[in-house]
Amino acid sequence: WLTPNATGTGIRLRLDGVPGGEWCSLVVRDRDGRTQTATSWQVRYGEDVDVPAATTVTIDRIDELVVTTADGEELVSFPAVEM
């Protein structure tokens, strides 16, 4: 979920299927191709991911969100959709 706020955009990510123990990052890519890491976390064994995050990129400038592993492998990407 993406929600506009006073400093940019609030993000709430729900994700499953990532192996426990994996370190991940949520990367925001703007319409100009610049990236910003919104948050990083370690997946707990046997649990789905429910991560709050934020970015200074305004919601109208976000092109896509990308979840990567610590070694840079892209796990999933999706276009920005305001909720």
Secondary structure as UniProt FT lines:
FT   STRAND          2..5
FT   TURN            6..7
FT   STRAND          8..15
FT   TURN            20..21
FT   STRAND          23..30
FT   TURN            31..32
FT   STRAND          35..42
FT   TURN            45..46
FT   STRAND          49..55
FT   HELIX           59..61
FT   STRAND          62..69
FT   TURN            70..71
FT   STRAND          74..79
//
